[in-house]
């Protein structure tokens, strides 16, 4: 009698069950959404694959079947939303960058912030926007991989645009300006303390304050990187001739 037969049968049964589950395309999407939600709420390092499977309502093995290890699932979330980065780049490309036009800088910042605020206010993109605001601040290997692959090209494009709009500044100064602008945006996405500090008057990540956020960032950039003052021409008073 072969004592290994029950083990083989159990393994075959599990494999058949996973294959049957994998045939349902909604399962793959459910795993991605569950991971996105849990990572956004609790942080990447706190959440386990088992918790993601339970949130998605799928067998534990199915998470690995579709996405591999946890860091690969984390990366897959950003790949899924990569079209939002492309949309922000397209918005920037539509801006006519004229350093002499006072509307140029607000248009660049609006192209930078508006798509993200819209995403944060939507039921589909709420957790993704929160995930970006929460996780990409942390200097982890997973976050750095995502930043380099998806967000560094975006940052480079916006820094170049800021440098063109503020030609009196160095590119290094424009890079600082971008980082300060990013900090304001991410804090707005993630912060809930405003509800307490405003005594209930304000709500977190309120998209209605988008113009105020744009004005705040633009005002900060102009104050930090002011145009050099044009020297006044010296006026000479003609001497009176002696009679």
N, CA and C of each residue as an Amber inpcrd file, in Angstrom:
protein
   729
   0.8500000  -1.2030000   0.0000000   0.0000000   0.0000000   0.0000000
   0.8770000   1.2430000   0.0000000   0.5450000   2.2220000  -0.8340000
   1.3340000   3.4480000  -0.9310000   0.7730000   4.4850000   0.0470000
   1.5300000   4.7670000   1.1400000   1.0510000   5.6760000   2.1870000
   1.0890000   7.1250000   1.7140000   1.7620000   7.3920000   0.6130000
   1.8800000   8.7740000   0.1390000   0.6810000   9.1980000  -0.6990000
  -0.1810000   8.2200000  -1.0270000  -1.3110000   8.5420000  -1.9020000
  -2.2220000   9.6240000  -1.3410000  -2.6330000   9.5820000  -0.0480000
  -3.4990000  10.6460000   0.4840000  -2.8620000  12.0220000   0.3770000
  -1.5350000  12.1150000   0.6410000  -0.8420000  13.4050000   0.5480000
  -0.8730000  13.9320000  -0.8720000  -0.6160000  13.0250000  -1.8110000
  -0.6420000  13.4120000  -3.2280000  -2.0320000  13.8740000  -3.6180000
  -3.0510000  13.1580000  -3.1390000  -4.4240000  13.5100000  -3.4750000
  -4.7890000  14.8800000  -2.9010000  -4.3430000  15.1310000  -1.6490000
  -4.6380000  16.4310000  -1.0300000  -3.9720000  17.5640000  -1.8020000
  -2.7020000  17.3370000  -2.2060000  -1.9870000  18.3590000  -2.9720000
  -2.6800000  18.6270000  -4.3040000  -3.1200000  17.5580000  -4.9470000
  -3.8120000  17.7050000  -6.2280000  -5.1310000  18.4370000  -6.0490000
  -5.7960000  18.1530000  -4.9290000  -7.0700000  18.8090000  -4.6450000
  -6.8760000  20.3030000  -4.4220000  -5.8230000  20.6580000  -3.6440000
  -5.5330000  22.0770000  -3.4030000  -5.1880000  22.7830000  -4.7070000
  -4.3920000  22.1370000  -5.5570000  -4.0040000  22.7290000  -6.8350000
  -5.2290000  22.9510000  -7.7200000  -6.1500000  21.9830000  -7.6980000
  -7.3710000  22.1130000  -8.5000000  -8.2330000  23.2560000  -7.9860000
  -8.2760000  23.4070000  -6.6480000  -9.0700000  24.4880000  -6.0610000
  -8.4980000  25.8490000  -6.4280000  -7.1680000  25.9620000  -6.3730000
  -6.5150000  27.2330000  -6.7290000  -6.7450000  27.5590000  -8.1950000
  -6.6600000  26.5200000  -9.0510000  -6.8800000  26.7330000 -10.4840000
  -8.3090000  27.2040000 -10.7400000  -9.2570000  26.6140000 -10.0080000
 -10.6590000  27.0180000 -10.1690000 -10.8630000  28.4560000  -9.7250000
 -10.2550000  28.8400000  -8.6030000 -10.3640000  30.2170000  -8.1210000
  -9.7010000  31.1870000  -9.0880000  -8.5510000  30.7820000  -9.6300000
  -7.8040000  31.6510000 -10.5330000  -8.5570000  31.9070000 -11.8310000
  -9.4850000  31.0200000 -12.1580000 -10.2600000  31.1980000 -13.3820000
 -11.2420000  32.3570000 -13.2680000 -11.4130000  32.8890000 -12.0450000
 -12.3240000  34.0140000 -11.8370000 -11.5120000  35.3080000 -11.8260000
 -11.6170000  36.1210000 -12.8720000 -10.7890000  37.3330000 -12.9610000
 -11.0540000  38.3410000 -11.8560000 -12.2660000  38.3070000 -11.2550000
 -12.5700000  39.2450000 -10.1880000 -11.7160000  38.9910000  -8.9570000
 -11.2140000  37.7720000  -8.8010000 -10.3810000  37.4470000  -7.6460000
  -9.0730000  38.2300000  -7.6780000  -8.4740000  38.3420000  -8.8480000
  -7.2110000  39.0630000  -8.9780000  -7.3850000  40.5330000  -8.6090000
  -8.4610000  41.1270000  -9.0950000  -8.7470000  42.5190000  -8.7800000
  -9.0580000  42.6970000  -7.2970000  -9.7710000  41.7330000  -6.7210000
 -10.1190000  41.8110000  -5.3060000  -8.8650000  41.8070000  -4.4270000
  -7.8740000  41.0140000  -4.8040000  -6.6210000  40.9580000  -4.0560000
  -5.9060000  42.3000000  -4.1220000  -5.8530000  42.8780000  -5.3090000
  -5.1680000  44.1620000  -5.4810000  -5.8430000  45.2570000  -4.6620000
  -7.1670000  45.3020000  -4.7000000  -7.9080000  46.3180000  -3.9530000
  -7.7700000  46.1200000  -2.4480000  -7.7600000  44.8590000  -2.0220000
  -7.6060000  44.5790000  -0.5960000  -6.2320000  45.0050000  -0.1080000
  -5.2030000  44.7150000  -0.8860000  -3.8440000  45.1170000  -0.5120000
  -3.7160000  46.6300000  -0.4720000  -4.2720000  47.2740000  -1.4570000
  -4.2330000  48.7370000  -1.5310000  -4.8820000  49.3520000  -0.2880000
  -6.0320000  48.8530000   0.0860000  -6.7550000  49.3710000   1.2410000
  -5.9890000  49.1370000   2.5450000  -5.5220000  47.9290000   2.7500000
  -4.8380000  47.5990000   4.0010000  -3.4900000  48.3060000   4.1130000
  -2.7480000  48.3870000   3.0190000  -1.4680000  49.1080000   3.0450000
  -1.6980000  50.5780000   3.3630000  -2.7510000  51.1550000   2.7860000
  -3.0490000  52.5710000   3.0160000  -3.4630000  52.8200000   4.4590000
  -4.2210000  51.9080000   5.0200000  -4.7400000  52.1030000   6.3730000
  -3.7210000  51.7980000   7.4660000  -2.9150000  50.7620000   7.2480000
  -2.0640000  50.2720000   8.3300000  -0.5640000  50.3260000   8.0440000
  -0.1750000  50.4680000   6.7810000   1.2400000  50.4910000   6.4260000
   1.6950000  49.1660000   5.8400000   2.6190000  49.2350000   4.9180000
   3.0810000  48.0570000   4.1930000   3.6480000  46.9840000   5.1190000
   4.4940000  47.3790000   6.0520000   5.1980000  46.3940000   6.8670000
   4.3100000  45.7370000   7.9260000   3.2010000  46.3550000   8.2500000
   2.3080000  45.7980000   9.2770000   1.3990000  44.7200000   8.6960000
   0.9960000  44.8930000   7.4690000   0.0030000  44.0170000   6.8420000
   0.6450000  42.7140000   6.3770000  -0.0640000  41.6060000   6.5890000
   0.4240000  40.2960000   6.1580000  -0.3530000  39.8250000   4.9250000
   0.2320000  38.8600000   4.2200000  -0.4370000  38.2630000   3.0640000
  -1.7340000  37.5840000   3.4980000  -1.7370000  36.9710000   4.6630000
  -2.9520000  36.3190000   5.1620000  -4.0800000  37.3320000   5.3580000
  -3.7390000  38.5010000   5.8990000  -4.7540000  39.5400000   6.0990000
  -5.3140000  40.0220000   4.7680000  -4.4430000  40.1260000   3.7750000
  -4.8940000  40.5520000   2.4440000  -5.8470000  39.5150000   1.8550000
  -5.4980000  38.2450000   1.9970000  -6.3620000  37.1770000   1.4820000
  -7.7180000  37.1980000   2.1750000  -7.7210000  37.3980000   3.4860000
  -8.9800000  37.4540000   4.2320000  -9.8230000  38.6510000   3.8060000
  -9.1810000  39.8090000   3.6210000  -9.9090000  41.0080000   3.1830000
 -10.5050000  40.8090000   1.7950000  -9.7560000  40.1180000   0.9250000
 -10.2150000  39.8760000  -0.4430000 -11.2010000  38.7200000  -0.5350000
 -11.2390000  37.8760000   0.5010000 -12.1230000  36.7170000   0.4850000
 -11.6670000  35.6290000  -0.4580000 -10.3410000  35.4210000  -0.5070000
  -9.7830000  34.4100000  -1.4070000  -8.8680000  33.4830000  -0.6100000
  -8.5630000  32.2990000  -1.1370000  -7.5970000  31.4210000  -0.4810000
  -6.2230000  32.0840000  -0.4020000  -5.5030000  31.8080000   0.6540000
  -4.1920000  32.4110000   0.8740000  -3.2530000  32.1640000  -0.3050000
  -3.2510000  30.9430000  -0.8270000  -2.3290000  30.5840000  -1.9040000
  -2.5800000  31.3890000  -3.1770000  -3.7890000  31.9250000  -3.3330000
  -4.1220000  32.6350000  -4.5560000  -3.3920000  33.9800000  -4.6570000
  -3.0640000  34.5580000  -3.5190000  -2.3280000  35.8270000  -3.5220000
  -0.9660000  35.6260000  -4.1740000  -0.2680000  34.5820000  -3.7400000
   1.0320000  34.2700000  -4.3210000   0.9220000  33.8170000  -5.7670000
  -0.1500000  33.1240000  -6.1010000  -0.3530000  32.6510000  -7.4630000
  -0.4000000  33.8220000  -8.4390000  -1.1080000  34.8700000  -8.0540000
  -1.2580000  36.0290000  -8.9340000  -0.0960000  37.0130000  -8.8520000
   0.3870000  37.2530000  -7.6370000   1.3020000  38.3870000  -7.4560000
   2.6700000  38.0280000  -6.8800000   2.8730000  36.8110000  -6.4710000
   4.1730000  36.4520000  -5.9070000   4.3170000  36.9380000  -4.4750000
   5.4640000  37.4850000  -4.1390000   5.7290000  37.9210000  -2.7730000
   5.0800000  39.2820000  -2.5090000   5.0960000  39.6760000  -1.2240000
   4.3870000  40.8930000  -0.8290000   4.9300000  42.1320000  -1.5280000
   6.2540000  42.2250000  -1.6880000   6.8060000  43.4170000  -2.3300000
   6.4000000  43.4910000  -3.8040000   6.1650000  42.3260000  -4.4200000
   5.7150000  42.3220000  -5.8090000   4.2580000  42.7750000  -5.9110000
   3.4700000  42.4300000  -4.9160000   2.0860000  42.8920000  -4.8650000
   2.0410000  44.4040000  -4.6470000   2.9050000  44.9120000  -3.7900000
   3.0100000  46.3470000  -3.5390000   3.3290000  47.0860000  -4.8380000
   4.2820000  46.5680000  -5.5860000   4.6740000  47.1770000  -6.8590000
   3.5320000  47.1060000  -7.8650000   2.7680000  46.0270000  -7.8380000
   1.6710000  45.8500000  -8.7860000   0.5910000  46.9070000  -8.6100000
   0.4100000  47.3810000  -7.3880000  -0.5810000  48.4370000  -7.1360000
  -0.2210000  49.6970000  -7.9190000   1.0490000  50.0640000  -7.8890000
   1.4820000  51.2740000  -8.5810000   1.4940000  51.0870000 -10.0950000
   1.7460000  49.8810000 -10.5360000   1.6520000  49.5930000 -11.9690000
   0.2060000  49.7440000 -12.4270000  -0.7170000  49.2830000 -11.6020000
  -2.1410000  49.3830000 -11.9200000  -2.5800000  50.8400000 -12.0780000
  -1.9930000  51.7260000 -11.2590000  -2.3830000  53.1380000 -11.2800000
  -1.4120000  54.0080000 -12.0800000  -0.5470000  53.4060000 -12.8670000
   0.4650000  54.1820000 -13.5900000  -0.1530000  55.1730000 -14.5760000
  -1.3840000  54.9070000 -15.0020000  -2.0400000  55.8370000 -15.9290000
  -2.2730000  57.2000000 -15.2900000  -2.3480000  57.2600000 -13.9530000
  -2.5510000  58.5560000 -13.2970000  -1.2920000  59.4110000 -13.3920000
  -0.1270000  58.7760000 -13.3840000   1.1240000  59.5070000 -13.5860000
   1.1670000  60.0520000 -15.0100000   0.7540000  59.2310000 -15.9580000
   0.7270000  59.6630000 -17.3550000  -0.2310000  60.8320000 -17.5480000
  -1.3570000  60.8200000 -16.8200000  -2.3210000  61.9130000 -16.9220000
  -1.7270000  63.2220000 -16.4040000  -0.9460000  63.1380000 -15.3400000
  -0.3200000  64.3470000 -14.7900000   0.7690000  64.8750000 -15.7320000
   1.4630000  63.9770000 -16.3910000   2.4550000  64.4030000 -17.3780000
   1.7750000  65.0340000 -18.5920000   0.6440000  64.4770000 -18.9900000
  -0.1020000  65.0420000 -20.1100000  -0.6290000  66.4270000 -19.7620000
  -1.0830000  66.5940000 -18.5190000  -1.5520000  67.9040000 -18.0790000
  -0.4410000  68.9340000 -18.0920000   0.7450000  68.5090000 -17.7040000
   1.8910000  69.4140000 -17.7280000   2.2760000  69.7740000 -19.1540000
   2.2350000  68.8010000 -20.0380000   2.6100000  69.0430000 -21.4360000
   1.6580000  70.0390000 -22.1050000   0.4420000  70.1410000 -21.5810000
  -0.5400000  71.0640000 -22.1610000  -0.3340000  72.5060000 -21.7040000
   0.5440000  72.7110000 -20.7260000   0.8000000  74.0610000 -20.2210000
   1.8030000  74.7720000 -21.1210000   1.4330000  75.9470000 -21.5800000
   2.3490000  76.7720000 -22.3600000   3.2480000  77.5250000 -21.3720000
   4.4920000  77.1240000 -21.2770000   5.3710000  77.6800000 -20.2560000
   6.0340000  78.9610000 -20.7480000   5.4990000  80.0590000 -20.2640000
   6.0100000  81.3900000 -20.5900000   6.3890000  82.0710000 -19.2720000
   7.6740000  82.2460000 -19.0040000   8.0810000  82.8250000 -17.7230000
   7.5810000  84.2480000 -17.5030000   7.1870000  84.9240000 -18.5690000
   6.6850000  86.2930000 -18.4420000   5.1730000  86.3480000 -18.2140000
   4.5250000  85.1960000 -18.2810000   3.0810000  85.1310000 -18.0620000
   2.8250000  84.7190000 -16.6110000   2.1490000  85.5590000 -15.8510000
   1.9140000  85.2780000 -14.4350000   1.0210000  84.0510000 -14.2290000
   0.3410000  83.6100000 -15.2780000  -0.5370000  82.4410000 -15.1430000
   0.2110000  81.1270000 -15.3010000   1.4590000  81.1800000 -15.7540000
   2.2010000  79.9460000 -16.0280000   2.4170000  79.1170000 -14.7720000
   2.9250000  79.7290000 -13.7240000   3.2370000  78.9760000 -12.5060000
   1.9840000  78.3520000 -11.8770000   0.8690000  79.1040000 -11.7380000
  -0.3420000  78.4530000 -11.2140000  -0.8180000  77.2850000 -12.0700000
  -0.6510000  77.3880000 -13.3750000  -1.0870000  76.2900000 -14.2460000
  -0.2320000  75.0430000 -14.0580000   1.0520000  75.2280000 -13.8480000
   1.9340000  74.0830000 -13.5850000   1.5290000  73.3950000 -12.2870000
   1.2990000  74.1860000 -11.2510000   0.9450000  73.6150000  -9.9510000
  -0.4400000  72.9730000  -9.9780000  -1.3570000  73.5570000 -10.7200000
  -2.6830000  72.9590000 -10.8420000  -2.6090000  71.6120000 -11.5590000
  -1.7750000  71.5370000 -12.5930000  -1.5860000  70.2640000 -13.2910000
  -0.9720000  69.2190000 -12.3780000  -0.1810000  69.6710000 -11.4300000
   0.4900000  68.7890000 -10.4820000  -0.4580000  68.2840000  -9.3960000
  -1.3420000  69.1460000  -8.9040000  -2.1720000  68.8060000  -7.7480000
  -3.5700000  68.3090000  -8.1020000  -4.1930000  68.8870000  -9.1130000
  -5.6130000  68.6160000  -9.3690000  -5.9380000  67.1390000  -9.5970000
  -5.1820000  66.4140000 -10.4390000  -5.5270000  65.0010000 -10.6470000
  -5.4610000  64.1720000  -9.3550000  -4.5220000  64.5020000  -8.4920000
  -4.3640000  63.7410000  -7.2510000  -5.5170000  64.0280000  -6.2950000
  -5.9210000  65.2830000  -6.2070000  -7.0350000  65.6460000  -5.3350000
  -8.3320000  65.0170000  -5.8300000  -8.5110000  64.9750000  -7.1420000
  -9.6940000  64.3240000  -7.7100000  -9.6930000  62.8330000  -7.3890000
  -8.5300000  62.2230000  -7.4910000  -8.3820000  60.7970000  -7.1770000
  -8.7020000  60.5260000  -5.7120000  -8.1830000  61.3790000  -4.8410000
  -8.3980000  61.2110000  -3.3960000  -9.8740000  61.3370000  -3.0300000
 -10.6020000  62.1550000  -3.7760000 -12.0130000  62.3780000  -3.4850000
 -12.9200000  61.3090000  -4.0870000 -12.3700000  60.4320000  -4.9330000
 -13.1770000  59.4000000  -5.5870000 -13.1680000  58.1170000  -4.7680000
 -14.2370000  57.3470000  -4.8960000 -14.3040000  56.0670000  -4.1740000
 -13.2980000  55.0690000  -4.7340000 -12.9860000  55.1880000  -6.0320000
 -12.0520000  54.2450000  -6.6530000 -10.6030000  54.5300000  -6.2590000
 -10.2420000  55.8010000  -6.1520000  -8.8410000  56.1390000  -5.9370000
  -8.4870000  56.5850000  -4.5400000  -9.4580000  56.5740000  -3.6320000
  -9.2230000  57.0920000  -2.2800000  -8.0510000  56.4000000  -1.5930000
  -8.0640000  55.0770000  -1.5940000  -7.0260000  54.3480000  -0.8660000
  -5.6740000  54.4280000  -1.5590000  -5.6870000  54.4910000  -2.8830000
  -4.4170000  54.6180000  -3.5900000  -3.7530000  55.9570000  -3.2680000
  -4.5260000  57.0310000  -3.3190000  -3.9720000  58.3540000  -3.0030000
  -3.4470000  58.3890000  -1.5700000  -4.1760000  57.7640000  -0.6660000
  -3.7390000  57.7070000   0.7240000  -2.4770000  56.8600000   0.8650000
  -2.4050000  55.7810000   0.0950000  -1.2190000  54.9210000   0.1080000
   0.0110000  55.6860000  -0.3560000  -0.1240000  56.4560000  -1.4240000
   0.9870000  57.2600000  -1.9260000   1.4480000  58.2450000  -0.8600000
   0.4850000  58.9320000  -0.2450000   0.8170000  59.9420000   0.7620000
   1.4750000  59.3200000   1.9860000   1.0870000  58.0920000   2.3190000
   1.5810000  57.4750000   3.5480000   2.8960000  56.7360000   3.3560000
   2.9650000  55.9080000   2.3430000   4.0870000  54.9730000   2.2350000
   5.3280000  55.5370000   1.5610000   5.1580000  56.4600000   0.6090000
   6.3190000  56.9070000  -0.1470000   7.1800000  57.8970000   0.6270000
   6.7410000  58.2760000   1.8150000   7.5750000  59.0920000   2.6930000
   8.6680000  58.2550000   3.3530000   8.4180000  56.9570000   3.4820000
   9.3240000  56.0980000   4.2240000  10.4850000  55.6300000   3.3490000
  11.6710000  55.6900000   3.8930000  12.8820000  55.3080000   3.1550000
  13.0760000  53.7920000   3.2210000  12.1950000  53.0590000   2.5510000
  12.3070000  51.6110000   2.5040000  12.6870000  51.1810000   1.0950000
  13.1540000  49.9640000   0.9950000  13.5480000  49.4460000  -0.3140000
  12.3560000  49.3950000  -1.2620000  11.1910000  48.9960000  -0.7330000
  10.0040000  48.9000000  -1.5620000   9.5720000  50.2780000  -2.0700000
   9.5700000  51.2590000  -1.1590000   9.1610000  52.6110000  -1.5490000
  10.1420000  53.2120000  -2.5510000  11.4210000  52.9900000  -2.3440000
  12.4260000  53.5460000  -3.2460000  12.2920000  52.9570000  -4.6420000
  11.9810000  51.6720000  -4.7260000  11.8070000  51.0250000  -6.0240000
  10.6280000  51.6500000  -6.7830000   9.5510000  51.9050000  -6.0640000
   8.3720000  52.5230000  -6.6720000   8.6590000  53.9640000  -7.0810000
   9.3290000  54.6980000  -6.2140000   9.6590000  56.0960000  -6.5140000
  10.4970000  56.1950000  -7.7890000  11.5080000  55.3550000  -7.8920000
  12.3920000  55.4060000  -9.0560000  11.6540000  55.0210000 -10.3410000
  10.7810000  54.0360000 -10.2510000  10.1180000  53.5280000 -11.4470000
   8.9940000  54.4350000 -11.9330000   8.2230000  55.0060000 -11.0080000
   7.0190000  55.7270000 -11.4030000   7.0580000  57.2270000 -11.1270000
   7.6440000  57.6280000 -10.0260000   7.5040000  59.0200000  -9.6060000
   8.7260000  59.8890000  -9.8850000   9.9040000  59.3120000 -10.0120000
  11.0680000  60.1280000 -10.3720000  10.9240000  60.7640000 -11.7550000
  10.4560000  60.0320000 -12.7780000  10.2570000  60.6800000 -14.0850000
   9.2460000  61.8300000 -14.0130000   8.2100000  61.6540000 -13.2020000
   7.2280000  62.7230000 -13.0050000   7.8790000  63.9250000 -12.3400000
   8.6640000  63.6720000 -11.3030000   9.3440000  64.7560000 -10.5900000
  10.3060000  65.4970000 -11.5070000  11.0610000  64.7620000 -12.2950000
  12.0220000  65.3860000 -13.2030000  11.3080000  66.3300000 -14.1770000
  10.1690000  65.8920000 -14.7060000   9.4270000  66.7120000 -15.6660000
   8.9130000  67.9900000 -15.0150000   8.4090000  67.8890000 -13.7940000
   7.8780000  69.0790000 -13.1260000   9.0010000  70.0130000 -12.6570000
  10.1170000  69.4620000 -12.2700000  11.2590000  70.3120000 -11.9080000
  11.7460000  71.0830000 -13.1260000  11.8170000  70.4030000 -14.2650000
  12.2130000  71.0770000 -15.5070000  11.2390000  72.2120000 -15.8290000
   9.9410000  71.9560000 -15.6390000   8.9290000  72.9760000 -15.9220000
   9.0670000  74.1610000 -14.9810000   9.2970000  73.8820000 -13.7030000
   9.4940000  74.9680000 -12.7350000  10.7310000  75.7830000 -13.0740000
  11.7570000  75.1050000 -13.5250000  13.0000000  75.8060000 -13.8870000
  12.7700000  76.7240000 -15.0880000  11.9580000  76.2720000 -16.0300000
  11.6410000  77.1090000 -17.1890000  10.7680000  78.2990000 -16.7840000
   9.8480000  78.0500000 -15.8540000   8.9530000  79.1190000 -15.4180000
   9.6540000  80.1220000 -14.5050000  10.7130000  79.6680000 -13.8640000
  11.4880000  80.5290000 -12.9550000  12.9510000  80.5160000 -13.4120000
  13.2390000  81.0820000 -14.5690000  14.5710000  80.9510000 -15.1640000
  15.6810000  81.6430000 -14.3730000  15.3240000  82.5280000 -13.4690000
  16.3320000  83.1990000 -12.6490000  16.8520000  82.2870000 -11.5370000
  16.1350000  81.1920000 -11.2810000  16.5480000  80.2320000 -10.2550000
  17.4040000  79.1340000 -10.8850000  18.2170000  78.4710000 -10.0660000
  18.9730000  77.3240000 -10.5520000  18.0560000  76.1060000 -10.5850000
  18.4670000  75.0600000 -11.2940000  17.6390000  73.8590000 -11.3100000
  17.5930000  73.2250000  -9.9130000  18.6870000  73.3520000  -9.1750000
  18.6940000  72.8450000  -7.8100000  17.6570000  73.5440000  -6.9450000
  17.5140000  74.8410000  -7.1150000  16.4980000  75.5780000  -6.3670000
  15.0960000  75.1720000  -6.8090000  14.9290000  74.9280000  -8.1090000
  13.6360000  74.4490000  -8.6080000  13.3060000  73.0800000  -8.0130000
  14.3260000  72.2440000  -7.8230000  14.1150000  70.9180000  -7.2180000
  13.6510000  71.0580000  -5.7690000  14.2360000  72.0010000  -5.0340000
  13.7550000  72.2680000  -3.6740000  12.3020000  72.7210000  -3.7030000
  11.9970000  73.6030000  -4.6340000  10.6260000  74.0790000  -4.7570000
   9.6510000  72.9500000  -5.0160000  10.0540000  72.0090000  -5.8690000
   9.2060000  70.8450000  -6.1410000   8.9820000  70.0390000  -4.8690000
  10.0330000  69.8130000  -4.1060000   9.9090000  69.0270000  -2.8840000
   8.9850000  69.6950000  -1.8710000   9.0670000  71.0230000  -1.7690000
   8.1950000  71.7490000  -0.8490000   6.7420000  71.6600000  -1.3170000
   6.5470000  71.7560000  -2.6290000   5.1990000  71.6290000  -3.1860000
   4.6410000  70.2310000  -2.9350000   5.4790000  69.2230000  -3.1300000
   5.0660000  67.8370000  -2.8990000   4.6990000  67.6150000  -1.4390000
   5.4950000  68.1930000  -0.5320000   5.2000000  68.0470000   0.8930000
   3.8420000  68.6140000   1.2520000   3.5100000  69.7700000   0.6900000
   2.2020000  70.3780000   0.9580000   1.0730000  69.4930000   0.4440000
   1.2500000  68.9620000  -0.7590000   0.2180000  68.1160000  -1.3520000
   0.0180000  66.8330000  -0.5540000   1.1030000  66.1460000  -0.2240000
   0.9890000  64.8700000   0.4810000   0.4160000  65.0480000   1.8760000
   0.7940000  66.1230000   2.5400000   0.2500000  66.3660000   3.8770000
  -1.2570000  66.6210000   3.8010000  -1.6710000  67.3480000   2.7900000
  -3.1000000  67.6080000   2.6220000  -3.8610000  66.3040000   2.3830000
  -3.2650000  65.3920000   1.6240000  -3.9220000  64.1220000   1.3250000
  -4.0790000  63.2540000   2.5700000  -3.0950000  63.3010000   3.4400000
  -2.9960000  62.3380000   4.5300000  -3.5040000  62.8490000   5.8720000
  -3.5360000  64.1470000   6.0510000  -3.8040000  64.7170000   7.3700000
  -5.2920000  64.6890000   7.7310000  -5.6000000  64.3010000   8.9480000
  -6.9660000  64.3720000   9.4640000  -7.0570000  65.3260000  10.6560000
  -5.9230000  65.8260000  11.1000000  -5.8850000  66.7150000  12.2620000
  -6.6130000  68.0330000  12.0050000  -6.7060000  68.4170000  10.7190000
  -7.3690000  69.6620000  10.3640000  -8.8110000  69.6810000  10.8620000
  -9.4480000  68.5280000  10.9410000 -10.8340000  68.4730000  11.4100000
 -10.9310000  68.9110000  12.8650000  -9.9580000  68.4970000  13.6620000
  -9.9450000  68.8830000  15.0730000  -9.5220000  70.3360000  15.2410000
  -8.4800000  70.7280000  14.5170000  -7.9530000  72.0760000  14.6670000
  -8.9400000  73.1430000  14.1820000  -9.7450000  72.7910000  13.1910000
 -10.7340000  73.7480000  12.6880000 -12.0450000  73.6650000  13.4490000
 -12.0630000  72.8030000  14.4930000 -13.2650000  72.6040000  15.3180000
 -14.4520000  72.1450000  14.4780000 -14.1310000  71.2360000  13.5590000
 -15.1690000  70.6180000  12.7400000 -15.5690000  71.3910000  11.5140000
 -14.9610000  72.5510000  11.3030000 -15.3300000  73.3540000  10.1300000
 -14.7610000  72.7670000   8.8450000 -13.5790000  72.1590000   8.9250000
 -12.9270000  71.5960000   7.7490000 -12.9910000  70.0770000   7.7720000
 -12.9390000  69.4730000   6.5800000 -12.8700000  68.0200000   6.4590000
 -11.5610000  67.6380000   5.7930000 -11.0670000  66.4760000   6.1160000
  -9.7840000  66.0250000   5.5960000  -9.8180000  65.8990000   4.0810000
  -8.6960000  66.2700000   3.4550000  -8.5110000  66.1380000   2.0050000
  -9.6600000  66.7450000   1.2100000 -10.1960000  67.8380000   1.6980000
 -11.3360000  68.4810000   1.0400000 -10.9140000  69.0040000  -0.3400000
 -11.5000000  68.4850000  -1.4240000 -11.1020000  68.9430000  -2.7650000
 -11.5110000  70.3860000  -3.0410000 -12.4280000  70.9270000  -2.2490000
 -12.8910000  72.2950000  -2.4720000 -11.8060000  73.3280000  -2.1830000
 -10.7890000  72.9320000  -1.4330000  -9.7160000  73.8850000  -1.1140000
  -8.5710000  73.8050000  -2.1210000  -8.7960000  73.1160000  -3.2380000
  -7.7580000  72.9860000  -4.2600000  -7.1980000  74.3400000  -4.7150000
  -8.0460000  75.3430000  -5.0000000  -7.4820000  76.6490000  -5.4030000
  -6.6150000  77.2700000  -4.3080000  -7.0050000  77.0750000  -3.0580000
  -6.2180000  77.6120000  -1.9400000  -4.8560000  76.9220000  -1.8620000
  -4.8500000  75.6160000  -2.0910000  -3.5940000  74.8690000  -2.0790000
  -2.6800000  75.3450000  -3.2090000  -3.2430000  75.5460000  -4.3930000
  -2.4550000  76.0370000  -5.5260000  -1.8780000  77.4140000  -5.2090000
  -2.7090000  78.3080000  -4.6840000  -2.2470000  79.6590000  -4.3530000
  -1.1600000  79.6350000  -3.2780000  -1.3020000  78.7180000  -2.3200000
  -0.3150000  78.6000000  -1.2490000   1.0400000  78.1720000  -1.8100000
   1.0290000  77.1630000  -2.6780000   2.2850000  76.6600000  -3.2510000
   2.9080000  77.7080000  -4.1770000   2.0800000  78.3110000  -5.0160000
   2.5890000  79.3290000  -5.9350000   3.1650000  80.5080000  -5.1580000
   2.4480000  80.9590000  -4.1270000   2.9480000  82.0630000  -3.3130000
   4.2620000  81.7260000  -2.6390000   4.3750000  80.4870000  -2.1700000
   5.6220000  80.0530000  -1.5390000   6.7810000  80.0220000  -2.5100000
   6.5410000  79.5290000  -3.7170000   7.5970000  79.4760000  -4.7280000
   8.0530000  80.8810000  -5.1170000   7.0970000  81.7710000  -5.2800000
   7.4610000  83.1410000  -5.6740000   8.1930000  83.8770000  -4.5580000
   7.8330000  83.5840000  -3.3180000   8.5180000  84.2320000  -2.2030000
   9.9120000  83.6530000  -2.0030000  10.0430000  82.3440000  -2.1930000
  11.3350000  81.6900000  -1.9840000  12.3020000  81.9360000  -3.1350000
  11.7410000  82.0960000  -4.3390000  12.5780000  82.2840000  -5.5290000
  12.1360000  83.5490000  -6.2740000  12.3120000  84.7070000  -5.6400000
  11.8410000  85.9510000  -6.2620000  12.6890000  86.3380000  -7.4670000
  12.0450000  87.0140000  -8.3940000  12.7880000  87.5420000  -9.5360000
  13.7420000  88.6320000  -9.0580000  14.9400000  88.6680000  -9.5850000
  15.8550000  89.7570000  -9.1950000  15.2970000  91.1030000  -9.6370000
  15.4530000  92.0770000  -8.7690000  14.9370000  93.4060000  -9.0890000
  15.8030000  94.0560000 -10.1690000  15.1270000  94.6670000 -11.1110000
  15.8380000  95.3780000 -12.1780000  16.4020000  96.6770000 -11.6210000
  17.7060000  96.8860000 -11.7420000  18.2760000  98.1280000 -11.1960000
  17.7110000  99.3510000 -11.8950000  17.4000000 100.3350000 -11.0990000
  16.8670000 101.5660000 -11.6640000  17.9710000 102.3480000 -12.3630000
  17.5850000 102.9750000 -13.4520000  18.5510000 103.8120000 -14.1670000
  18.8210000 105.0730000 -13.3490000  20.0890000 105.4170000 -13.1990000
  20.4530000 106.6060000 -12.4360000  20.0830000 107.8700000 -13.2080000
  19.2880000 108.6820000 -12.5670000  18.8980000 109.9440000 -13.1910000
  19.8590000 111.0390000 -12.7350000  20.4470000 111.7110000 -13.6860000
  21.3770000 112.7980000 -13.3500000  20.6950000 114.1350000 -13.5530000
  20.8300000 114.9680000 -12.5550000  20.2420000 116.3120000 -12.6530000
  21.1990000 117.2260000 -13.4040000  20.7570000 117.8240000 -14.5020000
  21.6690000 118.6880000 -15.2790000  22.0990000 119.8970000 -14.4490000
  23.3740000 120.1950000 -14.5520000  23.9030000 121.3670000 -13.8150000
  23.4110000 122.6690000 -14.4520000  23.1310000 123.5830000 -13.5900000
  22.7390000 124.9080000 -14.0890000  23.9610000 125.6630000 -14.5730000
  23.8350000 126.1470000 -15.7590000  24.9640000 126.9120000 -16.3090000
  25.0190000 128.3140000 -15.6790000  26.2290000 128.7340000 -15.4630000
  26.4050000 130.0850000 -14.9160000  26.0070000 131.1230000 -15.9590000
  25.3420000 132.1760000 -15.5240000  24.9820000 133.2230000 -16.4870000
  26.1760000 133.9500000 -16.9800000
